[in-house]
Structures are given as structure tokens and as C-alpha cells.
Amino acid sequence: MTRVPLPDFPWDSLAEQTARARAHPDGIVDLSVGTPVDPVPESIRAALASAAHLPGYPATHGTPELREVAVEALRRRHGVAGLDPAAVLPTIGSKELVAWLPRLLGLGPGDTVAIPDLAYPTYEVGALLAGAAVRRVDGRTALGPERPALLWLNSPANPTGRVLGAAHLRKVVDWARERGTVVVSDECYLALGWETEPLSVLHPEVHGGRLDGLLAVHSLSKSANLAGYRAGFVTGDPALVAELLAVRKHAGMIVPRPVQQAMVAALADDAALAAQRERYAARRVVLRPALERAGFRIDHSEAGLYLWATLGEPAATTVDRLARRGILTAPGSFYGPRGGEHVRVALTATDERVEAAAHRLTA
Ligand SMILES: Cc1ncc(COP(=O)(O)O)c(C=O)c1O
């Protein structure tokens, strides 16, 4: 038996810097991961509890109510039109789908998965789990005549916070259609636009009325503080979603029934989303100028949960420098070779910890 060759888990390599940051007399400010710290909204907790008594197996496809509420939320919040509720498939958070999607779609040796040159590491892991090749690309032109089976988009992007505009997205979709490439857009930060309004790949301005070959991956982790519940969904091309549903039914990839009910509440509660956006916007307003006053240049970062910051030196040096001040960040090299001089600074810490970081940066 040969094990699938996977890279080391990036965050495991931060043990030394974590220990150094923890030793700070006023405690660590951990800005290295994008994990929510604010409470799960009351409406969502009540919905979870309301389904706690149900003993039966849940449907892999989710409840009809969940599928309809998801379509309605995408229409209301993001202008997505023409989606069939049958083409919504709940996922156990979005990371498992990202990691297994190439395999679930039947990709394997001989296929190529194209991923952004700076990317969430799980896109690469998903290709490796399927035995497919990985190509990092900055824009479609870098691929030339190649025909990847699958191309990942991530706008707003982790780690850079970059947003792809309508024209860019349209070009990618047209390019992929000419080659029979499936475009999968990871939209877990779509609701967190600060300086610009991010667009879904399922917006009519992008796809021109055709959903074939397109999938959008959504997560409730960041928008509704549901990282602990494991709640996401995938939607788009009905034929592709039907393929995924067929395999996931066999494989037991089912979202627990109480979590499905929690998702219904989260997707209906626009006030909770607005309140969460406000919290992150306020933290960003504190952290960004503090980093700039400390000499950092912030690139992109117009949306999403991170500030993509550089001192123009190797990322490891910057991570060490900040760890000595008790602030833990992720080196850009976790996300691809081009990230070697940046650090990713997450906005996911309490107001008190963000103030502490700003104070340490500017003192
Ligand atoms: C780009 C991106 N996609 C997917 C995920 C996975 O999120 P979850 O599994 O919580 O839905 C993350 C988490 O940080 C992410 O940054």
C-alpha cells in the first residue's frame, strides 16, 4: 500500500513561534488562523436545538427547506439568479468538499487541477488525493493551450483578499468553456467585501445565463460563526451537483440534521450577518493602520478576513519579529512560493486582542 504523498500540515510548523508569542507577558494575540471568535447567533442555536430530538438519518441532499433558503439567500445577498433548489447540496463545512471534489468528480492520474498561485492549501491536497497533477496559475493566460479538468477560483481570496471583477470572471468562464474545464469558485468570503463588492461566479453578469460547468462552494463558517458546526453547501450546474449527490449518498457524506436546521436559520438571518460584518470591519480599521504605522505595506486585502502584509523581507523573519511581540501570524509561504515575503494577518480575534495587537505594533 502506498500512502498518498501529502505536504506537511503547514500550521504544525509554527510551534516554536507559537510558544514565543505565548510567552508575552500580556498573552498571545493569535492572528494566524481564520477561526471565528464571536458567539453563534441566538437564532441559529435555537434552530440547532429544535432538531435535536430527531432520531432518523438525515437526507444527504438536505431538507427541501434548506435548499430553498440557500437559493433565496444567494439571490437576496448576492444577486444570484436562476438556481434550481435541487442543485443545492449541503456539505460538512467546505473544507471536506474542497479536499474531495476532484475525486468525487472522477478525476485521477492524467488530469490536471489548476489552482491560484497563492491559494488555500486544500486545493492542492484535493488534487493529490485524486492522484491528479496540480498547476499553480496566476490568471488563465499562464495555462496556454493546456486543458485542466478543473480550475479553482477563490474571490475574495485567501490569503490575499483580492477580488476578481466581473470582466475577469467572465473571461475565465469563457476560457474554461472552450476547453471543457469545470470552474469551481470557492466563495466562502463572498459576504465580506470592504472596499469592493465581490461577485459570485453564479451571478448572471458572469455566466451569461448558462450554469453548465460551473460550481460555487459556500461556507457558513465565516459569515455566521458556524465553523464549529461544519456547515457549507455547493451549488451551480445541476448535472454536476447530481453527480456529487450520487457519490456522497454512497459515501455517507451527510450534514447532521440539527446542523441542517441551523443552516436554515443562518441563511435567513441577514441581521446577524450584518452585525458580524460590522465586527470584522471595526477590527480591520484598527489593525490595518497599526500595521502600516509599523512599516508594513498592505497588498490587496480589499475583502475577506485577512490583511496581506509585507515588510519586504522573508516571511519567516517577519513571523519571528511579530511573535516576539506576542502576535502570531501565518507566513505567506504557506500559500505558495510567491508568498515568500508576506504574512497573512487574520481579523478573527476579539476586539480586546485586536487592540492589544495594535498597541504592540505601534508602541
Ligand atoms: C478559501 C477557503 N476555503 C474553504 C475554507 C474551509 O472552510 P470551512 O471548512 O470551515 O467551510 C477556508 C477556511 O479557512 C478557506 O479559507
The ligand as a MOL file (V3000), in Angstrom:
LIG
                    3D

  0  0  0     0  0            999 V3000
M  V30 BEGIN CTAB
M  V30 COUNTS 16 16 0 0 0
M  V30 BEGIN ATOM
M  V30 1 C -10.5500 29.6890 0.9730 0
M  V30 2 C -11.1440 28.7700 1.9700 0
M  V30 3 N -11.9530 27.7950 1.5400 0
M  V30 4 C -12.5110 26.9420 2.3960 0
M  V30 5 C -12.2850 27.0190 3.7510 0
M  V30 6 C -12.8990 25.9910 4.6550 0
M  V30 7 O -13.8540 26.4970 5.4880 0
M  V30 8 P -14.9140 25.5520 6.1880 0
M  V30 9 O -14.4660 24.1410 6.0470 0
M  V30 10 O -14.9540 25.9910 7.5960 0
M  V30 11 O -16.2040 25.7860 5.4720 0
M  V30 12 C -11.4490 28.0310 4.2490 0
M  V30 13 C -11.1890 28.1250 5.6810 0
M  V30 14 O -10.4630 28.9140 6.1750 0
M  V30 15 C -10.8730 28.9240 3.3320 0
M  V30 16 O -10.0710 29.9160 3.7260 0
M  V30 END ATOM
M  V30 BEGIN BOND
M  V30 1 1 1 2
M  V30 2 1 2 3
M  V30 3 2 2 15
M  V30 4 2 3 4
M  V30 5 1 4 5
M  V30 6 1 5 6
M  V30 7 2 5 12
M  V30 8 1 6 7
M  V30 9 1 7 8
M  V30 10 2 8 9
M  V30 11 1 8 10
M  V30 12 1 8 11
M  V30 13 1 12 13
M  V30 14 1 12 15
M  V30 15 2 13 14
M  V30 16 1 15 16
M  V30 END BOND
M  V30 END CTAB
M  END
